[in-house]
Amino acid sequence: MAKPKLRPRRDAMVPSPYQEARDELFQQIMQCGVIGCHPEDQKEWFDATLVYLQDRYPELKASEFAELRTLGERFAQPAKRQEPAAV
C-alpha cells in the first residue's frame, strides 16, 4: 500500500486592513441598495459610510480612504448596456 503524499502546509494569508475595509465597503454597497441610486443620495451615503470606516480602520491613511471611495463609487455604478452592433 502506497503512502499518501503529504503536501506542505501553507500559512493562511491574513488580509490587510485596507483589504478588509474594501471588502466591507463592497458588501455594504450590495446590501444597502446603493447601486443605481440618485447621485446625491449616493454622495450622502458614501460620506456617512466612509466616516464609519475611518472609525473602524484608523490605521488607514487619508489617501487610502480616497482610493476606497473611488473604488466604491465605480462599484456602485449601474452596469453599462452594450448596444447591438449595426450590420
C-alpha positions as CSV (number, residue, x, y, z in Angstrom):
1,M,0.0,0.0,0.0
2,A,1.4,3.3,-1.1
3,K,1.8,6.1,1.4
4,P,-0.2,9.2,0.6
5,K,2.0,12.2,-0.3
6,L,1.7,15.0,2.3
7,R,1.5,18.5,0.9
8,P,3.4,21.2,2.8
9,R,1.0,23.3,4.8
10,R,0.5,26.8,3.7
11,D,0.0,29.5,6.2
12,A,-3.3,31.3,5.8
13,M,-2.9,34.8,4.5
14,V,-4.4,37.4,6.7
15,P,-5.9,40.3,4.7
16,S,-4.5,43.7,5.3
17,P,-6.7,46.4,7.0
18,Y,-7.1,48.1,3.5
19,Q,-8.4,44.8,2.0
20,E,-10.8,44.3,4.9
21,A,-12.1,47.9,4.6
22,R,-12.5,47.4,0.8
23,D,-14.4,44.2,1.2
24,E,-16.6,45.6,3.9
25,L,-17.4,48.7,1.7
26,F,-18.4,46.4,-1.3
27,Q,-20.6,44.3,1.0
28,Q,-22.3,47.4,2.3
29,I,-22.9,48.7,-1.2
30,M,-24.6,45.5,-2.2
31,Q,-26.7,45.2,1.0
32,C,-27.8,48.8,1.2
33,G,-29.0,49.1,-2.4
34,V,-26.7,52.0,-3.3
35,I,-26.3,50.7,-6.9
36,G,-28.5,52.8,-9.2
37,C,-29.5,55.4,-6.6
38,H,-29.7,59.1,-7.4
39,P,-26.1,60.6,-7.4
40,E,-26.9,63.0,-4.5
41,D,-28.2,60.1,-2.4
42,Q,-25.0,58.1,-3.3
43,K,-22.8,61.0,-2.2
44,E,-24.6,61.3,1.1
45,W,-24.3,57.5,1.7
46,F,-20.6,57.4,0.8
47,D,-19.9,60.4,3.1
48,A,-21.5,58.6,6.1
49,T,-20.1,55.2,5.3
50,L,-16.5,56.5,4.9
51,V,-16.8,58.2,8.3
52,Y,-17.9,54.9,9.7
53,L,-15.0,53.1,8.0
54,Q,-12.5,55.7,9.3
55,D,-13.7,54.9,12.8
56,R,-13.3,51.1,12.2
57,Y,-9.9,51.3,10.4
58,P,-8.0,54.2,12.0
59,E,-4.7,52.7,10.8
60,L,-5.5,53.6,7.1
61,K,-4.2,56.8,5.5
62,A,-6.3,59.5,4.1
63,S,-5.1,58.6,0.6
64,E,-6.3,55.0,1.1
65,F,-9.8,56.3,2.1
66,A,-9.9,58.4,-1.0
67,E,-9.0,55.3,-3.1
68,L,-11.7,53.3,-1.3
69,R,-14.3,56.0,-2.1
70,T,-13.2,56.0,-5.8
71,L,-13.4,52.2,-5.9
72,G,-16.8,52.2,-4.2
73,E,-18.3,54.8,-6.5
74,R,-17.2,52.8,-9.5
75,F,-18.6,49.7,-8.0
76,A,-21.9,51.4,-7.3
77,Q,-22.4,52.5,-11.0
78,P,-25.1,50.6,-12.8
79,A,-23.9,48.1,-15.4
80,K,-23.4,49.5,-18.8
81,R,-25.5,48.1,-21.6
82,Q,-23.9,47.2,-24.8
83,E,-25.7,48.5,-27.9
84,P,-26.2,45.9,-30.6
85,A,-23.8,46.4,-33.4
86,A,-25.4,47.8,-36.6
87,V,-25.0,45.5,-39.5
